[in-house]
């Protein structure tokens, strides 16, 4: 399906084309119930479900194979992927599973309560929630988990961390809990509903969406919840947003809703099966003016759906940095992954490399990659490196109109980071 949209901003008109395949059913190879799905990129996906079912796809969700290496047999309810060596699952009987890049292993949760949702703010700090108000937190990359006082005995069904301080958990009978200090204190938010709540997504540090049974959709801003009318009684039990603010909600009888930036719109679904989870993402390395958006949904009887949307000629209003800048990595010290942020005041060809204390190159993150003006970030995985002090160096070469490097002064900067294992 292809449509053309016209958008007027500040008396300027931008025309862009939106082409979508719509939602399509793909063969999962299983009839087991699937509850959650996530991605490492547009090609590599992980889905989890009943009886320890773990599925992987390496071609964008077109084909799926079971991952049985060290997999548990408990029902698995939630999966998140921080990077290819840092994937987490929570499930029945206090199950917390960790994938280190080669195999799955169990992490001690010190509870037998079911854990329904799991979320990390970075590679070190995360939360999982579940049965009878259970909230567990890790600050050491999942090696140990500590119980936090939730103040409720209601089942908590999902959790989302915006950062290391701001976290929201949702549960039965309209329960919404929020912390702004990393879980030292959890405060109950008046949700204006008694419906079962199963999904929550931050879209910024203080704003986001909550969904649940009976077509419940709530928008929260700080500690206030407002009801959004979806005009359906179908439950919306799974939800996901891209970094660009586009979202999807899925639920009962194959219900699918799409948030286009201003409204929730029901989409045509190819299935009548219950959908439990959804994951959405947008490409970040694209030709200027183009964006690919992907979404995948999972549910009853092994159902997996796929959605692809290509938007061309996109012009977006954004804040452009007024200078090139390399930021300090976060977290620092780190183990084993960290995020490196940098600002580009114009399009550039970027090289980002890692050096040891002897000045020897040990890793190349970006090798003359064409990147666009704006705030950028990349993840660095130091699993194969020993503890120590490392330097990361960026070189940004200015580009001509034909996307080639031009002569003249380039930006370069070096910063120090510490790997502690």
ChimeraX attribute file (.defattr): number of C-alpha atoms within 10 A of each C-alpha:
attribute: neighborCount
match mode: 1-to-1
recipient: residues
	/A:1	8
	/A:2	11
	/A:3	10
	/A:4	11
	/A:5	9
	/A:6	9
	/A:7	11
	/A:8	9
	/A:9	9
	/A:10	5
	/A:11	7
	/A:12	7
	/A:13	11
	/A:14	14
	/A:15	13
	/A:16	18
	/A:17	16
	/A:18	18
	/A:19	16
	/A:20	17
	/A:21	12
	/A:22	15
	/A:23	20
	/A:24	15
	/A:25	17
	/A:26	16
	/A:27	14
	/A:28	24
	/A:29	14
	/A:30	16
	/A:31	13
	/A:32	18
	/A:33	22
	/A:34	32
	/A:35	28
	/A:36	27
	/A:37	29
	/A:38	26
	/A:39	27
	/A:40	16
	/A:41	17
	/A:42	18
	/A:43	12
	/A:44	15
	/A:45	21
	/A:46	23
	/A:47	34
	/A:48	31
	/A:49	27
	/A:50	19
	/A:51	16
	/A:52	19
	/A:53	23
	/A:54	25
	/A:55	21
	/A:56	21
	/A:57	19
	/A:58	17
	/A:59	12
	/A:60	19
	/A:61	24
	/A:62	16
	/A:63	14
	/A:64	22
	/A:65	14
	/A:66	17
	/A:67	18
	/A:68	14
	/A:69	12
	/A:70	13
	/A:71	19
	/A:72	19
	/A:73	15
	/A:74	18
	/A:75	21
	/A:76	31
	/A:77	28
	/A:78	27
	/A:79	27
	/A:80	21
	/A:81	22
	/A:82	18
	/A:83	18
	/A:84	15
	/A:85	17
	/A:86	18
	/A:87	21
	/A:88	23
	/A:89	27
	/A:90	28
	/A:91	28
	/A:92	21
	/A:93	16
	/A:94	23
	/A:95	25
	/A:96	25
	/A:97	22
	/A:98	21
	/A:99	20
	/A:100	14
	/A:101	12
	/A:102	10
	/A:103	13
	/A:104	19
	/A:105	16
	/A:106	16
	/A:107	16
	/A:108	14
	/A:109	24
	/A:110	13
	/A:111	14
	/A:112	11
	/A:113	19
	/A:114	25
	/A:115	32
	/A:116	28
	/A:117	28
	/A:118	28
	/A:119	25
	/A:120	26
	/A:121	17
	/A:122	19
	/A:123	24
	/A:124	19
	/A:125	19
	/A:126	25
	/A:127	28
	/A:128	30
	/A:129	32
	/A:130	28
	/A:131	20
	/A:132	17
	/A:133	24
	/A:134	25
	/A:135	23
	/A:136	23
	/A:137	22
	/A:138	19
	/A:139	17
	/A:140	13
	/A:141	18
	/A:142	22
	/A:143	13
	/A:144	14
	/A:145	22
	/A:146	12
	/A:147	17
	/A:148	17
	/A:149	13
	/A:150	24
	/A:151	13
	/A:152	15
	/A:153	12
	/A:154	18
	/A:155	23
	/A:156	31
	/A:157	29
	/A:158	29
	/A:159	29
	/A:160	24
	/A:161	25
	/A:162	21
	/A:163	17
	/A:164	19
	/A:165	16
	/A:166	18
	/A:167	27
	/A:168	24
	/A:169	32
	/A:170	32
	/A:171	29
	/A:172	20
	/A:173	17
	/A:174	22
	/A:175	24
	/A:176	24
	/A:177	23
	/A:178	24
	/A:179	19
	/A:180	19
	/A:181	12
	/A:182	18
	/A:183	22
	/A:184	11
	/A:185	14
	/A:186	21
	/A:187	15
	/A:188	17
	/A:189	18
	/A:190	14
	/A:191	23
	/A:192	13
	/A:193	16
	/A:194	14
	/A:195	19
	/A:196	23
	/A:197	32
	/A:198	28
	/A:199	27
	/A:200	30
	/A:201	25
	/A:202	24
	/A:203	18
	/A:204	12
	/A:205	15
	/A:206	14
	/A:207	16
	/A:208	20
	/A:209	22
	/A:210	30
	/A:211	29
	/A:212	30
	/A:213	21
	/A:214	18
	/A:215	21
	/A:216	26
	/A:217	25
	/A:218	23
	/A:219	19
	/A:220	20
	/A:221	15
	/A:222	13
	/A:223	15
	/A:224	13
	/A:225	21
	/A:226	15
	/A:227	16
	/A:228	16
	/A:229	11
	/A:230	18
	/A:231	12
	/A:232	12
	/A:233	11
	/A:234	19
	/A:235	27
	/A:236	33
	/A:237	30
	/A:238	30
	/A:239	27
	/A:240	27
	/A:241	24
	/A:242	17
	/A:243	12
	/A:244	11
	/A:245	15
	/A:246	19
	/A:247	25
	/A:248	26
	/A:249	31
	/A:250	32
	/A:251	28
	/A:252	22
	/A:253	16
	/A:254	24
	/A:255	24
	/A:256	26
	/A:257	20
	/A:258	18
	/A:259	16
	/A:260	12
	/A:261	10
	/A:262	8
	/A:263	12
	/A:264	20
	/A:265	15
	/A:266	17
	/A:267	14
	/A:268	12
	/A:269	18
	/A:270	14
	/A:271	17
	/A:272	13
	/A:273	18
	/A:274	22
	/A:275	32
	/A:276	29
	/A:277	30
	/A:278	29
	/A:279	25
	/A:280	25
	/A:281	22
	/A:282	21
	/A:283	14
	/A:284	15
	/A:285	13
	/A:286	13
	/A:287	11
	/A:288	13
	/A:289	12
	/A:290	18
	/A:291	19
	/A:292	19
	/A:293	19
	/A:294	20
	/A:295	26
	/A:296	28
	/A:297	32
	/A:298	31
	/A:299	29
	/A:300	20
	/A:301	15
	/A:302	23
	/A:303	26
	/A:304	27
	/A:305	24
	/A:306	21
	/A:307	17
	/A:308	18
	/A:309	19
	/A:310	17
	/A:311	18
	/A:312	18
	/A:313	14
	/A:314	15
	/A:315	14
	/A:316	9
	/A:317	7
	/A:318	8
	/A:319	10
	/A:320	13
	/A:321	15
	/A:322	12
	/A:323	11
	/A:324	18
	/A:325	18
	/A:326	21
	/A:327	14
	/A:328	16
	/A:329	22
	/A:330	16
	/A:331	18
	/A:332	15
	/A:333	16
	/A:334	21
	/A:335	19
	/A:336	22
	/A:337	23
	/A:338	22
	/A:339	18
	/A:340	17
	/A:341	16
	/A:342	18
	/A:343	19
	/A:344	23
	/A:345	18
	/A:346	18
	/A:347	19
	/A:348	25
	/A:349	21
	/A:350	21
	/A:351	18
	/A:352	21
	/A:353	17
	/A:354	22
	/A:355	17
	/A:356	17
	/A:357	11
	/A:358	9
	/A:359	10
	/A:360	11
	/A:361	14
	/A:362	14
	/A:363	16
	/A:364	14
	/A:365	17
	/A:366	15
	/A:367	12
	/A:368	15
	/A:369	15
	/A:370	21
	/A:371	20
	/A:372	20
	/A:373	16
	/A:374	18
	/A:375	16
	/A:376	14
	/A:377	13
	/A:378	13
	/A:379	15
	/A:380	17
	/A:381	18
	/A:382	18
	/A:383	15
	/A:384	8
	/A:385	13
	/A:386	12
	/A:387	15
	/A:388	13
	/A:389	15
	/A:390	19
	/A:391	19
	/A:392	22
	/A:393	16
	/A:394	20
	/A:395	20
	/A:396	25
	/A:397	24
	/A:398	22
	/A:399	17
	/A:400	12
	/A:401	8
	/A:402	6
	/A:403	12
	/A:404	13
	/A:405	17
	/A:406	14
	/A:407	10
	/A:408	8
	/A:409	9
	/A:410	14
	/A:411	17
	/A:412	16
	/A:413	14
	/A:414	15
	/A:415	14
	/A:416	16
	/A:417	19
	/A:418	16
	/A:419	20
	/A:420	13
	/A:421	13
